[in-house]
């Protein structure tokens, strides 16, 4: 069976511990696909290049990155280059034959670009038509299985490719959910810089240890910031047949093993 792990790009994440755990599991024969983000590094470099990040809020309250053409160029440089190859380097140093790919490569992650997005600005709804974003609708499982069967560890990152052959920004948590569903993974683990879903954010003692699928609407009301996208990704994965999704802590030692033994928020 296959395990899909997504690690965020926020502050405090112990990427070394994540890679140590991945290497240990792979050496035990576990098939794993890693999906990663890189938001903090993207924000830092974009600001250095004179194009600081902008974020927009949908009418439903979801916050996402404003992705104009220049932002997309920086996104590709940071996610596909610095962050992706840095993770591959760490894994190779641990004896794991990792292969870094973006969603563009081999049409690995594909979906339609949104022709227009609705945002709320100054309490008014606006329409953006020059945003390069979308949602993963198709995963090239043939390519992933080819790599997994040859004992490679795929390290995947947005952007995806649109049905019109344009690069598009897609949410990495929801992309990981699409990959887990397409591969019929036994588990999807979403690692970030909090211990899981918190009943009273940011109080880490208020961790919600377990959730059932029918409680996810209630969980969405509790979720703050990026956690909303993780809950949405969990819902999409479960609806597509993934048995369990675990919201785990990437700041600790053995974060993947800990998640698999129930540390974090386990959603079934």
Secondary structure, DSSP 8 states (H G I E B T S, - for coil): -EEEEEE---TT--HHHHHHHHHHHHHTT-EEEEEE--HHHHHHHHHHTT----EEE-TTS-EEE---HHHHHHHIIIIIIIIHHHHHHHHHHTT--EEEEETTGGG-EEE-B-S-EEEEETTEEEEE-S--BB---EE-HHHHHHHHHTT-EEEEES-EEETTS-EEB--HHHHHHHHHHHTT-SEEEEEESSSS-BTTTT-GGGB--EE-GGGHHHHHHH--TTHHHHHHHHHHHHHTT-SEEEEEETTSTTHHHHHHTT-SEEE-
